[in-house]
Amino acid sequence: MTDAGKNSERSAYDVVVIGAGPVGENVADRARAAGLSTAVVESELVGGECSYWACMPSKALLRPVVARADARRVPGLSAAVQGPLDVEAVLAHRDEEASHWKDDGQVAWLESVGADVHRGTGRLTGPREVTVTAPDGTEHRLTARHAVAVCTGSRAVVPSLPGVEEARPWTSREATSAKEAPGRLVIVGGGVVGVEMATVWQALGSEVTLLIRGSGLLPKMEPFAGELVADALTEAGARIRTGVSVTALRRPAPDGPVTVELDDGDRIEADEILFATGRAPRTDDLGLETIGLEPGSWLTVDDSCRVEGTDWLYAVGDVNHRALLTHQGKYQARIAGAVIAARTGKTPLDTAPWGAHAATADHGAVPQVVFTDPEAASVGLTLAEAERAGHRVRAVDHDLAAVAGSGLYADGYRGRARMIVDLDREILLGVTFVGPGIGELLHSATIAVAGEVPIARLWHAVPAYPTISEVWLRLLEAFRG
């Protein structure tokens, strides 16, 4: 349709969506598919964080790094790929995948489904009411007959430290959109953003130092995942320091180096510093106070993604703090869109676990791939999480290097697989793979976990030989004994 500056006087819609990232786009798509008039409000680029500063540019940067690493482990090919990456070409490809930070294509897609796009900052100004402040300062009031969906996502958190403002640290946005590789890069944080950006910039020529407050990388995954990724990063030349915290930063000259002061008294000099230390909800300027909610807070929802205590407000994606992943937010959007359509049409809801109107996967079947070398992928619960939840479980491990397909994939293959078996129900509660080329293996695990497929039936799912997926047979054999 049209943006706010050219929009008609129409201001009443069935559904108003605040935020036009992948989550908001999917809510709008589902609402329009149900025949509901829909407005979408966006203050930045339509397509959101994922398209321009997260998933797409980061994976575009990582792909040549991982492809070269894989090729170096293939006999007959390894000698041809020992040289450095073409940094200029890698960054140019990243720019293409980020659409050069222009959202024309995404806007055209929203228009094609029949949603009205309003450019500007959307704020709640009362129940079912959103006021949009356009870039030129004009205001336009939108009312929602049935639902308002908050899909504003999250932002990177930079800790309040002495000297942090003058240091101008990177967040994930600067790390994925940088125009050149810094000579020396310090990365604070050992989660997904930290390890992926360490992988990228080390391979593109930066001297990378990872500073970790805890004891290891990827703390939300099985411990061996972080250990294998740490080994590979160290071998690639990165330095990893655990058990340390940053206490202050200094960058006296705007174009000079930054000095990082640590709690152990040490100092590190770098050209750039990236903080990958967490996310906060984009709700501080949303007008939550006008409806009795706290600005800046995560929005608590039920499994239909409706905000608790309301009958019209939905919070979908990162903003509800259930699973801060693009694909999980899009899943929630499909659920929320179906819920809004059903409630509008006064159709009974199926909110039982795994029902059409319940985002059940958020609780126990969340998949994630970390695109490092080696890749790390998991779905469901770790062993520690399952035990804390009170399940009677058994962890079954297998060396991925012992599978025929892994040996064919790469010389010197290193990896590990684990499945967490619920001993009372004999189903899988979680699966983790670490190793080169295992990202595409994860969906089989996701189906097994989300489908609660009995172990006895999985025995009949025959993996093709010789593939890495034969690890499924080896895990089941190990469980059966």
N, C-alpha and C positions, 0 to 999 in steps of 0.2 A: 504494500500500500504506500503510504507516504510518511515522512518523518514529521515531528511536531511542528517544525517551522512552516510546513505546507499543509498541515492536516486540516480537515474540515472542522466545523464547529462541534462535531460529534464528541461527546465526552463520557457517555455511558456505555459500558461494555459488560458482557457477561463475566469476563475474567480479565484482570489486570496483572501482568507479570512484571516484576521489578528485577531487572538483570537479564541481559541477552547473551550470556555465555551458553555453552552446550546444554546446561540444565534448563535455563529459561527457554531456550529454543525448543527443547523437547516438550516442556509443559505447554507452550503455545501450540505446537504441532498437534498434540493430543487433544487439546481443547478445540482447536479448529476442526479436527477430524470428527469431533462429536457435534459439530455445527454451532459451536459457541463463539460469539464475537469476542475478539481478543486484542488487547493492547499490550505492547512490550516496550518497556522503558529502559534505556541504556545511556549511561553517562560517559562511557569510553568507547571501545570498539565492539561492534556486534560480533560475537564469536568468543569473547571473553578471554580469561587468563590462559586457558588451555591452547587456544589457537595461536596466540601471539607471544606468550612469555613462559609457557610451561610445556605441556605434552608435545606439541608439534615441533617447536624449535629445538627442544632438548633432545628429542629422539632423532631429529635430522642431524644434529651434531654428533650423536652417539653412533649412528649407523656406520659411518666409515671407520670409526675407531674399532668397533667390534668386528666388522668385516675384515679389516686388515689383520686383527689378532687371530681370527679364525683361519685366514689364508696362510698366515705364518706357521700354522700347525699342520699344513697339508703337504705331504711329500710331493716334490715336483713343481710346487708353486711357491713354497716358502722363500726361495732365493730371489724371486721376482718382486717381493713386496717388503723388502727390508728397509727401504728408504723412508723418509719422512712423508707425512701426509701433505697434500696440497692445501694449506690452510685457507688460502683465498677461495679455492673452489668449495671447500667445506662450508665456509661462512656464506658464500653466495647461494649454495643449495639451501642452507638454513633460512636465508632471506626469502627464497622462493616458497618454502614450506610455511613460512609465517606471512605469506601474501604481501610481503614488503610492508607490513603493518597497516594495510588498507583493508577495509571491511566490505567493499562493494559486493563481493560474491555472497557473503553471509547475509547482507541486507536483502539481496535479490532472492535468496532462499526463503527468508521469512516472508517477504512479499508474496512469493509463489504459493505459500500455504494460506494466505489471506489474513495475516496478522498486520495490525497497524504498528509501525515503529515510531516511538517518540524519543527524540534525542534530548537528553538532559538528565538532571538528577531527580530521581523520584523519591518522595518522602511521604510517609503516612501522615495524614492530617485528621484522622478519625476513622471509625469503623468503615471499611469498604471504600475508603477515599484516599486517593494518591494525588499529590500535587507535584507537577513536573516543572522544574526550573530549567528553562532552555539556556543554551550557552550565551544568548544575548540578554539574559536576565528576566525575560518574560515568563510568566507562570501560566500553566494550563492545568485545570483540575479534572481528574478522571474519577469516575465512580464505577464500582464493580457491583453488578447485580448479585453475583453469586460468590466470587472468590477473588482474593488477592494472593498471589504466590510470590514470596520473597526468595529470589535466586541470586543474591548478590555475592555469594562466594566468600572467600577469605583473602587475607593479605599477609604478607610476610612480616614477622615480628623482628624488630631490631632492638636488642636490649639497651636500656638506658645506662650508658657507661660514660665515665669522664672522657671527653674528647671525641665522642662518637659523631657529633655533628660536623666538626671540622674534618674528620676522617672520611666522610662520605662513603660509607661501606656499601658494597654490593648487596642486593637481595637476589632472589631467584630471577627477577626480571632483568637486572643488569647482567647476570651470569649467562643467561640464554640469548641476550641480544647484543653482547659486546662485539665491537668491530675489529678487535685484534686480541691476540693472546697476551696477557700480562707476563712480564718476565718472571715475577715471583707472585704466587697467589696463596694466601692463607685462607683456608675454609674452616669455619667454626661450625661444628655439628656433624654427626656421623649417621644421619638418617638418609632417606632416599635422595633428596636434593644434594646433600653433601657428597655422597659417594658417586652419584652420576656426574656431577660437575667436576669432581676430582678426576674421574676417568676421562672426561672430555679434554680439559685444559692441560692435563699432564701429557696427553697424546698430541696436543696441538703445540707443544713446546714450552709450556709454563713449568716452573719449578713449584710443585704443589706441596703444601704442608697442611695436614688435617689435624685440627685440635678438637679432642673429644673429652667432654666432662666425665663421661662414664667409662666403662671398661672395654667397650668394643663398638664395632659398627653395626648398623641395622638392628637396633635393640628390640624392635617389635617382631622380628622374625626369629626362627630357631637359631641358637648361638652359632652353629656351624656355618650359617649363611654369611654372617659378618666376618667370621674367621677366614673363609675362603676368599671373599672379596678383599679383605685386608691384605692377605698374602699376595694377591695379584697386583694390587695397587703398589705395594712395597717393591715388588719385583720390577714394576714399570718405572720406578724411581721416585714415587711419592713418599713423603715422610708422614708417619702417623704417630701422634702423641696422645696417649690416653690419660685420664685422671687429672686434666688441667682445665683451668677456666681463664678467660680473658678478664682482666681487671680494669684496663684503660687502653685508650688509643691516642696516638699523636700523629698529626700530619701538618706540621707548621707551614709548609709551602704547598699551595693548592695543587701544583703539578709534580710534587715530590713524593717520596716514598712514605708509607705509613709504618709507624712503629707500634707493635702489639705487645703489651705488657701482660705477663701471666702471673697467676697467684703463687707460683713457685719462685718468683723473683726473676725469671728469665725474660728476655726480650727477643722478639723476632722482627726483622725488617722485611717488608713486602711492598710490591707495587700496588696491589689491591687486596682487600679482605672481603670475603663473602660470609655473611651470616645466614646459616641455614638451620635456624634454631626454633622453628615453630611457626604456627599460623594463628591469626586472630580473625574473628568474624567481621565482615563489612556491615556492621549494624550500628555503628556509632553515630551516623548522620542519617538515620532512616526514619526518624519520627516515632520511634517505639514508645516514647513517653506519652504520646497522645492517646495510646490505647492501653496504658497501664503496664507496659513492659519496660525493662531496663535497657537504655541505649548501650551499645557495645557488647551486649551479651549474646551468647549462643542461644538459639531458639529451640526449645524443647518441643518435640513433636511425638505423636503416636505413630503407629506403623502405617497409617494412611498419609503421613506427612502433614497432618493438620496440627497447628500449634495448640498446645494444651490450653484449655480455658476459653477457646474461641470456636465459632462454628463457621468461620469464613476465611481465616488466615492460614496459609500454608507456608512452610519453610522447607525448601528443597535444595539438596546438595550440601556443600561444605558448611553452609550457615547453620545447619542443624547438628553438626558435629558428630554425626553417626559414622561416616566413612568418608574421609577427605580424599576422594579419588574421582576423576572425571567420569569413568564408566559407571561407578556406583551412583553418582549424582544423576546421570542420565537414566539409570534404572529407577531411581526414586521418582524422577520426572514422569516416566511412563506410568508408574503406579499412581502418583498424585493426579495426573491428567485423567486417568480412568476414574478415580474417586470423585473428582470434581464433576465429571460428566454424569456419573451415576447419581450423585446427590442432587444435581440440577434436575435430572429427569425423575427423581424420586424412585430410583431403582434400588432394590435391596443390595447391600454391600456384602462381599465375601471377604471378611477380615480375619478369617481363621489363618493359622500359619500356612504359608505358601499359597494363600488365596489370591484372587485377582486384584484385591484391593489392600494388600499388606506387603510392605517392603521387608519381608522376612529375611532375605539374604543378608541384610545389614548386620544381623546378629551372629551368623555362624557360617557364612559362605562368601566372604568378601575375597575376591582374587586380586593379586597384585604382582606385577613383574617389575623388577629393578634391572634396568638395561645396562648393567655394567659388564665387564669381562672378568670373571664369568657372570652370566645372568643369574639372578636369584628370583624365584617365583614361589608364591604360596597362596593357599586358599584355606579358609576355615581357621581352626584353632591350632596354636602351637601346643606342645606337650605341657608347658607350664600353665598356659591358659586353661587347658582342659582339666588339669589337676585342680587348679584353683576353683573351677566351676563345680567341682565335686564329682566329675565323671570317673568311672573305673576304666582306665585306658591302658593301652600298651603302645609304645613307640616301636615301629619296625623300620630299620634302616637298611640301605643297600648302597654299595659303592658304585656310582654311575660308570666309573671307568671299567668295571667288570662286565658291562653290557657290550655285546658285539657291535651294535650300531655306534656306540661312543668311540670305539677304537677306529672305526672307519671314518668317523666325523673329523677326528683330529689325533695326531700323534701326541702322546703325553697327556691325554685327556684327564682332567681332574674334576670330580663332582660328587655329589651325594644326594640321595633321595630319602625322604622319611614320610611314612604315613602314620597317623594317629588313629588307632582303632578303638571304638567304643565296645568294650568287651561284653556289656550287657545286651546291646542291640546288634552287635557285629556289623556295624556300618562305620564309615570313615567320618571323623570329625575334622580332620585337617590333613593337608599334604604339602610338603615343601620339596622343591627341586633346586639344586644349585649346580651350574655347569654351563659350558658353552652350548648355545642352541636349544635351551630348554624352555624358552618363553612360550613357544607354540605348543608345548606339551601341557601347559597348565589347564587348558580348557577341559581336557579329559578328566582332570582331577576335580575341577569345578562342577562338572556334571555329576560325578560320583558323590561329592559332598552335598550339593544342593538337592540332588535326587534321592539322597539317603539310600543309595543302591546297596543291597546286602552283599557282604563279602562272597557269599555262595554264588550270587549271580555274576559278580565281577570276574570270578574264575572262568566264566564262559565268554568274557570279552577278550578275544585272542589278539595280542599285538602282532603286527606284521614284523617279519624278520628280513633283514637285520636293521632294525631301527632303534633309536634311543628309547622309544616307548616300550620296548621289551622290559624295561625296568619294572613295569607294572606286574609282569609275571614273576619276576624275581622277588618283589615285595610280598606278593601273595604266597609264593612258595615259602618264604621265610616265616610268614605268619602261621601257615599251616604246619610247618615243621617236617 
